[in-house]
């Protein structure tokens, strides 16, 4: 294994007193990467970036494995998540403010991070990888800024549902949610056959994940973290109302769509409805992964996710006849 360098960056957002956390990993023996080998990862609606992409299980953390393969890897926490600043509305009781961190704010934060990296690294474009809600954020950003995106990977991205979203608990939408980390295990594995659950989530992996996610919000106690609830309002206004937050037809970068068969949060049918809409991508690919859930990036089958991403990012269409 080649030595990896890791740093935590904190950059200003477009809002006073709000800073954004970027985790960065790369090989020490590579100094210049370029657009095709620079990756920015975007998390989902509840879990901060480090709990999806930087948990050291199995062969290593997701970010580490990408970095070992020669990529310059960054993971963004938008405001309200992880090491990024939490808006004032997350400081009081959940019912004391409007839903915090709507998707539009997350797209702005992603835009800030992309521009920072393009300027700092002196590259014209980079590769985006978004998971779940992060697929909405990266998809919406790419649709508006195709010139800054080399390639787009979407892992179990949000899409129009049948009017019932597992993310939406019903009732008034608070400023933020209190997410019980231990209680999430049952929900995580709910779609998998019982006899397969220990196989897809090996012993000790959940505990490693729980430790990372709990460390992301040290202000909370009792095995709970805070998650902004703005996304729930957006689910009601868009995805559960039959409206798309962005137009896939406007994306002109290559697209890779990844999904696992036991995902209850984003169904295979939803992916089947989304995939044909990338009609202006120069090429597009959809891979369905067996024996995985919505959290496939943290499961044994994540090697398939990584292999598909590496194949996609290394593909040069100009070398083909």
C-alpha positions in Angstrom: 0.0 0.0 0.0 1.3 3.4 -1.0 1.4 6.1 1.7 -1.7 8.3 1.6 -1.8 12.0 2.7 -5.0 13.2 4.4 -6.1 16.7 5.3 -9.2 18.4 6.5 -10.0 21.7 4.7 -12.5 24.3 5.8 -13.5 26.8 3.1 -15.9 29.7 3.3 -19.4 29.2 1.9 -21.5 31.9 0.2 -23.1 32.7 3.6 -21.4 34.7 6.4 -20.2 32.5 9.3 -20.9 29.2 7.4 -17.8 27.2 6.6 -17.7 23.9 4.6 -15.6 20.9 5.5 -13.7 19.1 2.7 -11.8 15.9 3.6 -9.0 15.2 1.2 -6.9 12.0 0.5 -4.3 11.3 -2.1 -1.2 9.3 -2.7 2.0 10.9 -1.5 3.9 9.9 -4.6 1.6 11.7 -7.1 1.7 15.4 -7.3 -0.5 16.2 -10.4 -3.8 14.5 -11.1 -5.8 16.4 -13.7 -9.6 16.5 -14.3 -10.0 12.9 -15.1 -8.4 11.8 -11.8 -9.9 14.4 -9.4 -13.0 13.2 -7.6 -15.5 15.1 -5.3 -17.8 12.9 -3.3 -21.3 14.1 -2.1 -23.2 12.5 0.8 -26.9 11.8 1.3 -29.7 13.4 3.3 -28.8 12.0 6.7 -25.3 10.8 7.0 -22.2 13.0 6.7 -19.5 12.3 4.1 -17.1 10.5 6.4 -19.7 8.0 7.5 -20.2 6.9 3.9 -16.8 7.3 2.4 -14.1 7.2 5.2 -14.9 4.3 7.5 -11.9 2.0 7.6 -13.5 -1.5 7.2 -12.5 -4.5 5.0 -9.8 -3.5 2.5 -10.0 0.1 3.7 -12.2 3.2 3.6 -13.9 4.0 0.3 -11.9 7.2 -0.1 -8.6 5.3 0.6 -9.3 2.7 -2.0 -10.0 5.4 -4.7 -6.9 7.3 -3.6 -4.7 4.1 -3.8 -5.8 3.7 -7.4 -4.3 7.1 -8.2 -7.2 9.5 -7.7 -7.2 12.8 -5.9 -10.2 12.3 -3.6 -12.3 14.9 -1.8 -15.5 14.5 0.2 -17.7 17.4 1.0 -20.0 18.0 3.9 -22.6 20.6 3.0 -23.7 23.0 5.8 -25.4 21.2 8.7 -23.4 18.0 8.3 -20.2 16.7 9.8 -17.5 19.3 10.3 -19.3 22.0 8.3 -21.1 24.8 10.2 -24.6 24.1 11.4 -27.0 26.9 10.6 -28.5 28.8 13.5 -31.8 27.0 13.0 -30.1 23.8 14.2 -29.1 25.2 17.5 -32.5 25.2 19.2 -35.3 22.8 19.5 -36.3 21.0 16.3 -39.7 22.7 16.1 -38.3 26.2 16.7 -37.2 26.9 13.1 -38.1 26.2 9.5 -36.7 23.1 7.8 -32.9 23.6 7.6 -30.6 23.1 4.5 -32.9 22.8 1.6 -31.5 21.1 -1.5 -31.0 24.4 -3.2 -28.6 25.4 -0.4 -26.7 22.1 -0.8 -26.3 22.7 -4.5 -24.8 26.1 -3.7 -22.4 24.6 -1.3 -21.4 22.0 -3.8 -20.8 24.8 -6.3 -18.6 26.6 -3.8 -16.5 23.5 -3.3 -16.2 22.7 -7.0 -15.0 26.3 -7.8 -12.6 26.2 -4.9 -11.0 23.0 -6.2 -10.9 24.0 -9.8 -9.1 27.2 -8.9 -6.8 25.7 -6.3 -5.8 22.7 -8.5 -5.8 24.7 -11.7 -8.0 22.2 -13.6 -11.0 22.9 -15.8 -13.3 20.1 -14.6 -13.5 17.3 -12.0 -15.5 14.1 -11.5 -18.5 14.1 -9.2 -19.9 11.1 -7.3 -23.2 11.6 -5.4 -25.1 9.1 -3.3 -28.9 9.2 -2.6 -29.8 12.9 -1.9 -26.2 13.6 -3.1 -27.3 12.3 -6.5 -29.9 15.1 -6.6 -27.4 17.7 -5.5 -24.7 16.5 -8.0 -27.3 16.0 -10.8 -28.8 19.5 -10.3 -25.3 21.0 -10.2 -24.1 19.2 -13.4 -27.3 20.1 -15.3 -26.4 23.8 -14.7 -22.6 23.5 -14.9 -21.8 20.8 -17.5 -18.6 22.6 -18.4 -17.1 21.9 -14.9 -18.0 18.2 -14.7 -15.8 15.6 -16.3 -18.0 12.6 -15.4 -21.0 12.1 -13.1 -21.5 9.0 -11.0 -24.9 8.6 -9.2 -25.2 5.9 -6.5 -28.9 5.1 -5.7 -29.9 8.7 -6.5 -33.3 10.1 -5.4 -35.9 10.1 -8.1 -39.7 10.5 -8.4 -41.4 8.0 -6.2 -45.0 6.7 -5.9 -45.9 9.3 -3.3 -44.5 7.4 -0.4 -40.9 8.1 0.7 -39.2 6.2 3.5 -37.3 9.4 4.3 -40.5 11.2 5.2 -41.9 10.3 8.6 -45.0 12.4 8.1 -46.3 15.2 10.3 -44.9 18.7 10.5 -41.4 19.1 9.1 -39.0 20.3 11.9 -35.8 22.3 11.5 -33.7 19.1 11.9 -34.1 15.4 12.8 -32.5 13.6 15.7 -31.1 10.4 14.1 -30.7 7.4 16.5 -27.5 5.7 15.2 -28.1 2.2 16.9 -31.7 2.1 15.8 -30.7 2.6 12.2 -29.3 -1.0 11.9 -32.7 -2.6 11.5 -33.7 -0.1 8.9 -30.4 -0.5 7.1 -30.9 -4.2 6.6 -34.7 -4.3 6.3 -34.7 -5.0 2.6 -32.2 -7.9 2.8 -33.2 -11.5 3.4 -32.6 -12.4 7.0 -30.1 -15.2 6.2 -28.0 -12.7 4.2 -27.8 -9.9 6.6 -24.6 -11.0 8.5 -23.0 -11.7 5.1 -23.6 -8.3 3.5 -22.7 -6.4 6.7 -19.7 -8.3 8.3 -19.2 -8.4 12.1 -17.7 -5.2 13.4 -18.5 -3.0 10.4 -21.6 -1.4 11.9 -19.7 -0.6 15.1 -17.0 1.1 13.1 -19.5 3.0 11.1 -21.4 4.1 14.3 -18.2 5.4 15.9 -17.4 7.5 12.9 -20.9 9.0 12.6 -21.3 9.7 16.3 -18.0 11.6 16.2 -19.4 13.8 13.4 -21.8 15.6 15.8 -20.1 15.7 19.3 -22.5 18.3 20.5 -25.2 15.7 20.7 -25.4 12.9 23.3 -27.1 9.6 23.8 -26.2 8.0 20.5 -27.9 10.6 18.4 -26.8 13.0 15.7 -28.6 15.9 14.1 -29.6 15.9 10.5 -31.1 18.9 8.7 -34.7 18.3 7.7 -34.9 20.6 4.6 -34.6 17.5 2.4 -37.9 16.2 3.8 -39.7 19.3 2.7 -38.1 18.9 -0.7 -39.3 15.3 -0.9 -42.8 16.5 -0.3 -42.5 19.4 -2.8 -40.8 17.5 -5.5 -40.1 13.7 -5.5 -43.4 12.6 -3.8 -45.4 15.2 -5.7 -44.3 13.7 -9.1 -41.9 16.6 -9.8 -38.2 16.3 -10.7 -35.9 18.8 -8.9 -33.6 18.9 -12.0 -33.7 17.8 -15.6 -31.5 14.9 -16.4 -31.9 15.8 -20.1 -29.7 18.9 -19.5 -26.7 16.8 -18.4 -24.1 16.5 -21.2 -21.4 14.8 -19.2 -21.0 11.0 -19.2 -23.1 9.3 -16.5 -22.8 6.1 -14.5 -25.8 5.0 -12.5 -25.3 2.4 -9.7 -28.0 0.7 -7.7 -28.3 -2.4 -5.4 -31.2 -4.9 -5.6 -32.4 -4.7 -2.0 -32.6 -0.9 -1.8 -35.9 0.0 -0.3 -35.2 3.8 -0.3 -34.7 4.0 -4.0 -36.2 1.2 -6.0 -35.0 -0.5 -9.2 -38.2 0.8 -10.9 -37.2 4.4 -10.0 -33.8 3.8 -11.6 -35.5 2.4 -14.7 -37.5 5.6 -15.0 -34.5 7.8 -14.5 -31.9 6.1 -16.7 -33.6 6.8 -20.1 -33.8 10.5 -19.3 -30.0 11.1 -19.7 -30.5 11.4 -23.4 -27.9 14.0 -23.9 -25.1 12.3 -22.1 -22.3 11.3 -24.6 -22.5 7.8 -23.0 -24.3 6.4 -20.0 -24.3 3.2 -18.1 -26.5 1.6 -15.5 -25.2 -1.2 -13.3 -27.5 -3.1 -10.9 -25.6 -4.8 -8.1 -26.8 -7.9 -6.5 -27.1 -8.5 -2.7 -26.8 -4.9 -1.5 -29.0 -2.3 0.1 -29.2 1.5 -0.1 -26.0 1.5 2.0 -24.1 -0.6 -0.5 -21.0 1.6 -0.2 -20.6 0.4 3.4 -21.3 -3.3 2.7 -19.4 -6.3 1.5 -20.5 -5.7 -2.1 -19.0 -2.3 -2.2 -16.1 -3.7 -4.2 -18.5 -3.9 -7.1 -19.3 -0.2 -6.7 -15.6 0.6 -6.7 -14.8 -1.5 -9.7 -17.6 0.0 -11.7 -16.5 3.5 -10.7 -12.9 2.8 -11.6 -13.8 1.3 -15.0 -16.1 4.3 -15.7 -13.5 6.9 -14.7 -10.7 5.3 -16.6 -12.7 4.9 -19.8 -11.5 7.2 -22.6 -14.1 7.3 -25.3 -11.7 9.1 -27.7 -9.5 5.9 -27.7 -12.3 3.9 -29.2 -12.9 3.6 -32.9 
